[in-house]
């Protein structure tokens, strides 16, 4: 920093009274230095600005003349043309200075305590980011733990303030949504809850049933023309077709080239989906993806609108009419599948989740990946996507049997 020829220092670290902060970029500026952070996100919020302001405040306490605080983030509205414009890709946000004296004093006051502070769990446990000690304060333990309820952060905080840490002790006046009520019933009774409306909801379909799942990538830096930062680009689909007579078929698509996958994806899907049958999905992701594709391909508007109109989402049906103690508050397909069909899972697969699938797909299309490795990755991706649609088929059949269908 003392060398005027040094224009910037990366990962500049400052320590004051044992408090350590790190500036991603310390940029020389007229009259001092600018604290600069680059965020891999389409926007920044209060937590990001507070973080940069805190780093600057400690740097000033260390004797550094800070004259500016800035955040760079990716521009969600940027659309790549033939060539990438790195300058247009980012947006700059100026962060005002803040005084953290009171927070500084409170921090050291807590550090000086001889015993752990007895602060009740609440919203501060997850904002501005999740506390690393959250599991210590609200452990998921015991068959009647509040942490086993679905979407219960606010409910757990309310009950904790009342001194309640057991689902069996929840008072009748405490308001819970239906999924939480079903979960309490299942946990207290030690068996799955099956709602009266489950059978009719599962049977509200038209044959043949087409169980559909997408995988996608979201490159932070737009890789191809007419794409934007973090834009969902569908790369593969799997479809299990179940006919009324019990016959099953499987169809699939995987884009294998280093090119925009959207157009081959949508054309293959429209052809495979045909004009008849309910399209069964799990969550609103597929419908959202199809709407985005519809808006970009006017020549296929009617075809994609037709697919969207045939979608049947299995997730809200399960959330509204079913609960198993083994779900532990989660309605993801990876939680529901082993609870409903214990003999089926994902443990035998190389790819286990969507994030890994996106990473592997980008590795597969890379020119640096050997041909045999590309084939191995392609096989792993196809098996993972196929398992998701087969899982939906198995879950629906199992729940229908439980509901007397």
C-alpha positions in Angstrom: 0.0 0.0 0.0 2.9 2.3 0.6 4.1 1.8 -3.0 2.3 4.4 -5.2 2.8 2.1 -8.2 0.4 -0.5 -6.7 -3.0 0.3 -8.1 -4.9 -2.4 -6.2 -4.5 -4.9 -3.4 -6.6 -8.1 -3.5 -7.9 -9.8 -0.4 -6.6 -6.9 1.7 -6.9 -8.0 5.4 -7.2 -5.6 8.4 -7.2 -6.6 12.1 -8.2 -4.2 14.8 -8.4 -5.4 18.5 -8.8 -9.0 17.3 -11.5 -8.2 14.8 -10.5 -9.3 11.3 -12.1 -8.2 8.0 -11.0 -8.7 4.4 -11.6 -6.5 1.4 -11.9 -8.3 -1.9 -10.3 -5.4 -3.7 -8.7 -2.4 -2.2 -8.4 0.1 -5.1 -6.2 3.2 -5.0 -8.2 6.4 -5.5 -7.4 10.1 -5.3 -7.0 10.9 -1.6 -7.2 7.3 -0.4 -8.6 3.9 -1.2 -11.9 2.4 -2.4 -13.3 -0.8 -0.9 -14.6 -2.8 -3.8 -16.6 -6.1 -3.7 -17.8 -8.1 -6.8 -20.9 -10.2 -6.2 -21.9 -13.1 -8.4 -25.6 -12.1 -8.3 -28.1 -10.2 -10.3 -28.8 -7.7 -7.5 -27.5 -6.7 -4.1 -29.5 -6.0 -0.9 -29.1 -4.6 2.6 -26.9 -7.5 3.7 -24.4 -6.9 0.9 -24.2 -3.2 1.5 -23.8 -3.7 5.3 -21.0 -6.1 4.7 -19.0 -3.7 2.5 -19.7 -0.8 4.9 -18.4 -2.9 7.9 -15.2 -3.8 6.1 -14.6 -0.1 5.3 -15.4 0.9 8.9 -12.8 -1.5 10.3 -10.3 -0.4 7.6 -10.7 3.2 8.7 -10.2 2.1 12.3 -6.9 0.5 11.1 -5.8 3.9 9.8 -6.7 3.4 6.1 -8.1 6.5 4.4 -11.3 5.1 2.8 -12.8 7.4 0.2 -15.3 5.1 -1.4 -17.2 1.8 -1.0 -18.6 0.1 -4.1 -20.3 -3.2 -5.1 -20.2 -4.6 -8.6 -22.9 -7.1 -9.5 -24.1 -8.7 -12.7 -26.7 -6.8 -14.7 -29.9 -8.9 -15.0 -31.0 -6.9 -18.0 -27.8 -7.4 -20.0 -28.3 -9.5 -23.1 -25.2 -10.8 -24.8 -24.7 -10.0 -28.5 -22.2 -11.9 -30.6 -19.3 -10.8 -28.4 -19.3 -10.4 -24.6 -19.2 -6.8 -23.4 -17.5 -7.2 -20.0 -18.1 -3.6 -19.0 -21.8 -3.6 -19.8 -22.1 -6.9 -17.9 -21.8 -5.2 -14.5 -23.7 -2.6 -12.5 -21.9 -0.5 -9.9 -23.6 0.4 -6.5 -22.2 3.0 -4.3 -22.4 2.2 -0.6 -22.7 5.0 2.0 -20.5 5.0 5.1 -22.0 3.6 8.3 -21.0 3.8 12.0 -20.7 0.3 13.6 -19.5 1.6 17.0 -22.6 0.2 18.9 -22.3 -3.2 17.1 -18.6 -3.3 17.9 -19.2 -2.7 21.6 -22.1 -5.3 21.6 -19.9 -7.9 19.9 -17.1 -7.6 22.5 -19.6 -7.5 25.3 -20.8 -10.9 24.2 -17.3 -12.2 23.7 -16.6 -11.3 27.3 -19.5 -13.3 28.7 -18.5 -16.3 30.8 -21.5 -18.3 29.6 -23.4 -18.7 26.3 -26.0 -16.0 25.8 -29.6 -17.4 26.1 -31.1 -15.6 23.1 -34.3 -17.1 21.6 -34.2 -18.3 18.0 -36.0 -16.0 15.6 -35.6 -14.1 12.3 -32.1 -12.9 13.3 -31.0 -16.6 12.9 -31.4 -16.4 9.1 -31.0 -12.7 8.2 -28.8 -11.3 6.7 -27.5 -14.9 6.4 -28.0 -18.1 8.2 -26.1 -18.3 11.5 -23.6 -21.1 11.6 -24.7 -21.9 15.1 -28.4 -22.3 14.2 -28.4 -26.1 14.5 -26.8 -25.7 17.9 -29.6 -23.5 19.2 -32.5 -25.3 17.4 -31.3 -29.0 17.0 -33.4 -31.4 15.0 -33.6 -34.1 17.7 -36.2 -36.3 19.2 -39.4 -37.7 17.5 -41.4 -34.6 18.6 -39.0 -31.8 17.7 -40.5 -28.6 16.4 -37.8 -28.5 13.8 -39.5 -31.5 12.1 -42.4 -29.3 11.0 -42.6 -27.9 7.4 -41.9 -24.2 6.7 -42.1 -23.6 10.5 -39.4 -20.9 11.1 -41.9 -18.3 12.4 -44.0 -20.9 14.1 -40.9 -22.4 15.9 -39.9 -18.9 17.0 -43.4 -18.2 18.4 -43.6 -21.5 20.2 -40.0 -21.1 21.6 -41.1 -17.8 23.1 -43.9 -19.7 24.8 -41.4 -22.2 26.2 -42.7 -25.0 24.0 -40.2 -27.3 22.2 -42.4 -30.4 21.7 -45.1 -30.8 19.0 -47.3 -32.7 21.6 -47.5 -29.5 23.7 -48.6 -27.1 21.0 -51.7 -25.2 22.3 -54.9 -25.3 20.2 -55.0 -21.5 19.8 -51.6 -21.5 17.9 -52.3 -21.0 14.2 -50.8 -23.6 11.8 -51.2 -24.1 8.1 -52.7 -27.4 6.9 -49.3 -29.0 6.1 -48.1 -28.2 9.7 -51.3 -29.6 11.2 -50.9 -32.8 9.2 -47.2 -33.0 10.3 -48.2 -32.6 13.9 -50.8 -35.4 13.6 -48.3 -37.7 11.9 -45.6 -37.1 14.4 -47.8 -37.5 17.4 -49.4 -40.7 16.1 -46.2 -42.1 14.6 -47.7 -42.9 11.2 -48.4 -41.2 7.9 -51.3 -38.9 7.4 -53.6 -39.6 4.4 -56.1 -36.9 3.7 -59.6 -37.7 2.4 -59.0 -35.6 -0.7 -55.8 -37.4 -1.8 -57.4 -40.0 -4.0 -59.6 -37.6 -6.0 -56.7 -35.2 -6.4 -54.4 -37.9 -7.8 -57.1 -39.1 -10.1 -57.9 -35.7 -11.6 -55.8 -36.5 -14.7 -56.3 -37.5 -18.3 -54.5 -40.5 -19.9 -51.8 -41.1 -20.9 -49.9 -39.6 -18.0 -46.6 -37.9 -19.0 -44.2 -37.5 -16.0 -41.8 -34.8 -17.0 -38.6 -33.3 -15.5 -36.2 -30.7 -16.7 -32.6 -30.0 -15.9 -30.9 -26.7 -16.7 -27.8 -24.6 -16.3 -27.5 -20.9 -15.2 -24.2 -19.5 -16.3 -23.3 -16.4 -14.4 -21.5 -15.0 -17.5 -23.7 -15.4 -20.6 -22.1 -18.1 -22.7 -24.1 -17.6 -25.9 -25.8 -14.7 -27.8 -29.3 -13.7 -26.7 -28.7 -15.0 -23.1 -28.4 -13.1 -19.8 -26.6 -13.6 -16.5 -28.1 -16.6 -14.5 -30.7 -17.2 -17.2 -32.3 -20.6 -16.9 -31.2 -22.6 -20.0 -32.9 -26.0 -20.1 -30.4 -28.7 -21.2 -32.3 -32.0 -20.9 -35.7 -33.5 -20.2 -37.0 -37.0 -19.2 -40.5 -38.2 -19.7 -42.1 -41.4 -18.4 -45.3 -42.1 -20.1 -47.9 -44.2 -18.3 -50.9 -45.5 -20.2 -54.3 -46.4 -18.7 -53.7 -50.1 -19.4 -50.4 -50.0 -17.3 -47.9 -49.8 -20.1 -44.9 -47.6 -19.6 -42.5 -45.8 -22.0 -39.5 -43.6 -21.4 -38.3 -40.8 -23.6 -35.5 -38.4 -23.1 -33.4 -35.6 -24.6 -29.9 -34.3 -23.7 -28.2 -31.4 -25.5 -24.6 -32.5 -26.0 -23.1 -29.5 -27.9 -21.5 -26.3 -26.8 -24.3 -24.1 -28.1 -27.6 -22.6 -26.9 -29.6 -25.6 -25.8 -33.1 -24.0 -25.8 -34.2 -24.5 -29.4 -33.3 -28.2 -29.7 -34.8 -28.7 -26.2 -38.1 -27.2 -27.0 -38.5 -28.7 -30.5 -37.8 -32.2 -29.1 -40.1 -31.7 -26.2 -43.1 -30.5 -28.3 -42.7 -33.6 -30.5 -42.5 -36.0 -27.6 -45.3 -34.6 -25.6 -47.9 -35.0 -28.3 -51.3 -33.4 -28.0 -52.9 -35.7 -25.3 -52.5 -36.6 -21.7 -51.8 -34.9 -18.4 -48.2 -33.7 -17.9 -47.2 -34.5 -14.3 -44.4 -32.4 -12.8 -43.1 -31.8 -9.3 -43.1 -28.1 -8.4 -43.7 -25.1 -10.6 -40.2 -25.2 -12.2 -41.3 -26.8 -15.5 -44.2 -24.5 -16.1 -42.0 -21.4 -15.4 -39.4 -22.7 -17.8 -42.0 -23.4 -20.5 -43.4 -19.9 -20.1 -39.9 -18.4 -20.6 -39.4 -20.5 -23.7 -42.9 -19.5 -25.0 -42.1 -15.8 -24.8 -38.9 -16.3 -26.8 -40.3 -18.5 -29.5 -43.4 -17.0 -31.0 -43.5 -19.6 -33.7 -44.1 -22.2 -31.0 -46.4 -20.1 -28.8 -49.5 -22.3 -29.3 -47.6 -25.5 -28.8 -45.9 -24.4 -25.6 -49.1 -22.8 -24.3 -50.8 -26.2 -24.9 -48.2 -28.0 -22.8 -48.5 -25.5 -20.0 -52.3 -25.9 -19.9 -51.8 -29.7 -19.5 -49.5 -29.5 -16.5 -50.5 -31.2 -13.2 -48.2 -30.4 -10.2 -47.9 -33.3 -7.8 -46.2 -31.2 -5.1 -49.2 -29.2 -3.8 -51.3 -32.4 -3.9 -48.9 -34.1 -1.5 -48.4 -31.0 0.6 -52.2 -30.6 1.0 -53.2 -34.2 1.6 -50.2 -36.3 2.8 -47.5 -36.3 5.4 -45.0 -38.9 6.6 -42.9 -38.6 9.8 -39.8 -39.4 7.8 -40.2 -36.2 5.7 -38.8 -34.1 8.6 -40.4 -31.0 7.2 -39.4 -31.4 3.6 -41.6 -32.0 0.6 -38.9 -32.4 -1.9 -39.1 -35.4 -4.2 -35.9 -36.7 -2.7 -37.6 -36.7 0.8 -41.0 -38.0 -0.4 -39.6 -40.9 -2.5 -37.8 -42.9 0.3 -40.7 -42.2 2.7 -43.3 -43.5 0.3 -41.2 -46.0 -1.7 -38.3 -47.2 0.6 -37.0 -49.5 -2.1 -36.2 -46.6 -4.5 -33.6 -43.8 -4.1 -30.8 -41.9 -5.6 -27.8 -43.4 -3.8 -26.7 -45.5 -6.7 -26.4 -42.5 -9.1 -23.3 -40.5 -9.8 -25.4 -37.3 -10.1 -27.8 -36.7 -7.2 -29.1 -33.1 -7.6 -29.8 -30.4 -10.1 -26.9 -28.2 -9.1 -24.5 -31.1 -9.7 -26.2 -31.8 -13.0 -25.7 -28.2 -14.2 -22.0 -28.4 -13.3 -21.5 -31.7 -15.0 -23.4 -30.6 -18.2 -21.0 -27.6 -18.5 -18.1 -29.9 -18.1 -19.5 -32.3 -20.7 -19.7 -29.7 -23.4 -16.3 -28.2 -22.7 -13.7 -28.7 -25.4 -11.2 -29.6 -22.7 -13.1 -32.7 -21.7 -12.0 -36.0 -23.4 -14.5 -37.7 -25.5 -14.8 -40.8 -23.3 -15.4 -38.6 -20.3 -18.1 -36.7 -22.1 -19.9 -40.0 -22.8 -19.6 -41.0 -19.1 -21.1 -37.7 -18.0 -23.9 -37.9 -20.6 -24.8 -41.3 -19.3 -24.8 -40.1 -15.6 -27.0 -37.1 -16.5 -29.5 -39.2 -18.4 -29.8 -41.7 -15.5 -30.4 -38.9 -13.0 -33.1 -37.2 -15.0 -34.8 -40.5 -15.7 -34.8 -41.3 -12.0 -36.7 -38.1 -11.2 -39.6 -38.9 -13.6 -39.7 -42.6 -12.6 -39.8 -41.4 -8.9 -42.8 -39.3 -9.6 -44.6 -42.2 -11.3 -43.8 -44.5 -8.4 -44.8 -42.0 -5.8 -48.2 -41.3 -7.4 -48.9 -45.1 -7.7 -47.9 -45.7 -4.1 -50.0 -42.8 -2.8 -53.0 -43.9 -4.9 -52.8 -47.4 -3.3 -52.6 -45.9 0.2 -55.7 -43.7 -0.6 -57.6 -46.7 -1.8 -57.4 -46.0 -5.5 
